[in-house]
Amino acid sequence: MLARPDPLPLFVIPLDENGFVDWLIDAKPGDTLVYYRGHLSHDRMPSTKVLDDPRRRKLAEVATRVLAAEAQGLVMPVQHRVGPNEWLYLAIRTHGALRTTHNHKPSPTSARSLAHV
């Protein structure tokens, strides 16, 4: 399933960081989400003035979250070129399980050993 508005205009950010996480929770392996259309590395730079500040921050938050999900084995980020200087940025859900993170406090022993480093 390809989750995106249709048609998708250039320089669109179809969801925010929370929307991506909501999709991630419900997505099945192989589900695909378009999270940006444009030139991500260029468009998220403040000096290019392609996006206004709120949209640029929104794009940076979504892109950062996609990369964090990739590092956890939850998605595979993919780029699909659709024209000159224009790509679709996709997140494809993998078979990786959502993991809960625990607030682990170091034991007194490990804290002491780190104090000597």
Secondary structure, DSSP 8 states (H G I E B T S, - for coil): -EES-SS--TTB----HHHHHHHHHH--TT-EEEEEEE-HHHHTSGGG-SS-HHHHHHHHHHHHHHHHHHHTTSEEEEEEEEETTEEEEEEEE-S------------HHHHHHHHT-
